[in-house]
Amino acid sequence: MLSIMGFLTIAIFLYLILSKKVSVIVALILVPVFFGLFTTDLNSLGAMILEGVTSVAPTGIMLAFAILFFGLMSKAGLFDPIISRILKLVKGDPLKIVIGTAIIGMVTHLDGSGASTFLITIPALLPLYERLGMSRLVLAGVVALSAGTMNIVPWGGPTARASSALGIDTATLFNPLIPAMIAGLIWVLFVSYYFGKKERNRIGIQNFQYDFNQELSEEEKKARRPKLLWLNLLLTILTIVALVKVWLPLPVVFMVAFALALVMNYPNPKEQQERITEQATGMVTVVSIIFAAGIFTGVLSGTGMIEAMANTLVSIIPESTGSFMGLIVAVTSMPLSLVFTPDAYYFGVLPVLSETAANYGVAAENIGRAAILGQMTTGFPLSPLTAATFLLLGLARVELADHQRFIFIWAFGTTIVMTIVALITGAIAI
């Protein structure tokens, strides 16, 4: 009975969000509460909900202040010299321009936000591509590969969702994947070299200089803090080191880093409030989903529905296949980005896969790491289910079908490369 209720909960949840009948937050809250009423008493249900929300609170806080911190650093102009320097070095060589595009995409995606990456990178580079007659598909594709691979960072959506859904600390999920992520980024540079070589052969090298600063608006220039560049860079490096080394809990690291960055760059309280307000919409949306997800996973776990569903799946899956669950999840993670939204996959599918794998001795963190190697990481800039994809396509002025045909195999290749390295390093075990 519990198994049936669990599958019904997930099925209705998936139907509601994939058909866009209600918002993700509404579905995450109301669907489990409704079915929870049929599986437990009201007091127990309330306790499960509170426990679920409490369990995701650290992740929600970390995401909130990570968005604020990196948004502030971008506004202050931390990435501007890197972008300007790369554009000066590439000149009119298509090969250097495409490799430079990849590096710029990686740097600007440090904040874990696809929308901000595309808004910074595409408008800055599109005039250069058009002036030299380079392919806009190459621009969109390379930025997609860079942003997708960088989206594995702990404050990116997929890792945060996996952490919330499985109740595993983000550092536990992310740190073992660092070698795999580095391998993925190297692969992206290799693919960029390949594309750049083809573009160079097609249009040749031209004598041309491009000034990134001319593309900034007056308002953007006013908010820049060039004199604080090195101090901002030092603070960012210390923040990233503190995150990887876990000197303090991840939410605390970002809270302290953001407060320091705000005082350093914008000592005026009015300006501080303006910077916070600029990031508020994106921050509130993401954090609200995380807390709503706590209700979803809290009810499904507390009532025993997840365990019951896993037992049902165990009775179906051949035992010889069970130990390879991590590998199967990793290989299928990127293509499934085209089918499931991140919320549907991480909150609806991943917990069941994890509990099923546990019956074969596969730890939950293995399944979580396998999922984030492709599901809405390398896959998100190709998925028709994410708004950021259409922002990328609109800014670069390319069609979804053309974009998918052009870059899918290379994005899938990124996941395969990272999966191989993750297996070698033991981040994913079989």
Disulfide bonds with the S-S distance in Angstrom:
none
